[in-house]
């Protein structure tokens, strides 16, 4: 159960695509703000992919003070033979603490 305050990787995996293409990353998880309120715009979760020193994030979705289940999916362009890290990224701005549970990351490479 990753938790804390600030921004960073909640859960991730790494892989090296054997061909250039698109990496479809799906993440399901439960999340909850445990300290603070859900009124801030900087209380979010998103899917991310880092490859060759560049990080791309999918749509940012809000967290709440009520525990909720969420599913995110985003498709990233990737290059061959270069390791990539992908998964769930959390952003907690201000005096806020949050938790994530039951994180499942699934990725599928769609070759060009």
C-alpha positions as CSV (number, residue, x, y, z in Angstrom):
1,X,0.0,0.0,0.0
2,X,2.1,3.0,-1.2
3,X,1.2,6.2,0.6
4,X,2.6,9.6,1.4
5,X,2.6,13.2,0.4
6,X,4.3,14.9,-2.6
7,X,4.4,13.6,-6.1
8,X,5.9,10.4,-7.5
9,X,5.6,6.9,-8.8
10,X,3.1,4.8,-6.9
11,X,3.7,1.6,-8.7
12,X,5.6,0.7,-11.9
13,X,7.0,-2.0,-14.1
14,X,9.8,-1.9,-16.7
15,X,10.1,-3.6,-20.1
16,X,12.1,-3.2,-23.3
17,X,10.0,-3.2,-26.5
18,X,11.4,-5.4,-29.2
19,X,9.9,-3.2,-31.9
20,X,8.7,0.4,-32.2
21,X,5.0,0.9,-31.7
22,X,2.5,1.9,-29.1
23,X,2.4,0.8,-25.5
24,X,-1.2,0.5,-24.2
25,X,-1.0,0.8,-20.4
26,X,-4.0,0.1,-18.2
27,X,-4.0,0.6,-14.4
28,X,-6.7,-0.3,-11.9
29,X,-6.5,0.8,-8.3
30,X,-8.2,2.1,-5.2
31,X,-7.2,5.5,-3.8
32,X,-8.1,7.8,-1.0
33,X,-6.9,11.2,0.5
34,X,-6.3,10.4,4.1
35,X,-5.2,13.9,5.3
36,X,-6.5,17.1,3.8
37,X,-9.4,17.8,1.5
38,X,-10.3,16.9,-2.1
39,X,-10.8,20.5,-3.1
40,X,-7.3,21.0,-4.5
41,X,-6.5,20.6,-8.2
42,X,-3.1,19.0,-7.3
43,X,-4.6,15.8,-5.9
44,X,-4.5,13.5,-8.8
45,X,-3.5,10.1,-10.2
46,X,-2.3,9.3,-13.7
47,X,-0.7,6.7,-16.0
48,X,2.8,7.4,-17.0
49,X,5.6,6.1,-19.3
50,X,9.3,7.1,-19.2
51,X,11.6,6.2,-22.1
52,X,14.9,7.6,-23.2
53,X,14.8,10.3,-20.5
54,X,11.3,11.6,-21.4
55,X,8.2,11.1,-19.3
56,X,4.7,11.4,-20.7
57,X,1.6,11.3,-18.4
58,X,-1.9,10.4,-19.4
59,X,-5.0,12.2,-18.2
60,X,-4.9,13.3,-14.5
61,X,-7.9,12.0,-12.5
62,X,-8.9,13.4,-9.1
63,X,-8.7,11.6,-5.8
64,X,-11.2,11.9,-3.1
65,X,-11.5,11.7,0.7
66,X,-13.8,8.7,0.1
67,X,-12.0,5.6,-1.0
68,X,-12.8,4.9,-4.6
69,X,-11.9,2.4,-7.3
70,X,-10.5,3.7,-10.6
71,X,-9.3,2.4,-14.0
72,X,-7.0,4.4,-16.2
73,X,-5.7,3.7,-19.7
74,X,-3.4,5.6,-22.0
75,X,-1.5,4.7,-25.2
76,X,2.2,5.8,-25.5
77,X,4.5,5.9,-28.5
78,X,7.6,3.8,-27.8
79,X,10.8,3.0,-29.6
80,X,12.5,-0.3,-30.0
81,X,15.3,-1.7,-27.8
82,X,15.1,1.2,-25.2
83,X,13.9,0.3,-21.7
84,X,10.7,2.0,-20.6
85,X,9.1,2.3,-17.2
86,X,5.4,2.7,-16.9
87,X,2.7,2.6,-14.3
88,X,0.7,4.8,-11.8
89,X,1.9,8.3,-10.8
90,X,0.4,10.2,-7.9
91,X,0.4,14.0,-7.4
92,X,-0.4,15.3,-3.9
93,X,0.0,19.0,-3.6
94,X,-0.2,21.1,-0.4
95,X,-0.9,19.5,3.0
96,X,-2.4,16.3,1.7
97,X,-1.6,12.7,2.3
98,X,-3.0,9.8,0.2
99,X,-3.0,6.1,-0.1
100,X,-3.3,3.6,-3.0
101,X,-4.3,0.0,-2.8
102,X,-4.8,-3.0,-5.1
103,X,-2.7,-1.5,-7.9
104,X,-2.7,-3.6,-11.1
105,X,-0.6,-2.5,-14.1
106,X,-1.1,-4.2,-17.5
107,X,0.8,-3.2,-20.7
108,X,0.4,-4.4,-24.3
109,X,2.8,-3.5,-27.1
110,X,1.1,-2.8,-30.4
111,X,3.8,-3.1,-33.1
112,X,3.8,-0.8,-36.1
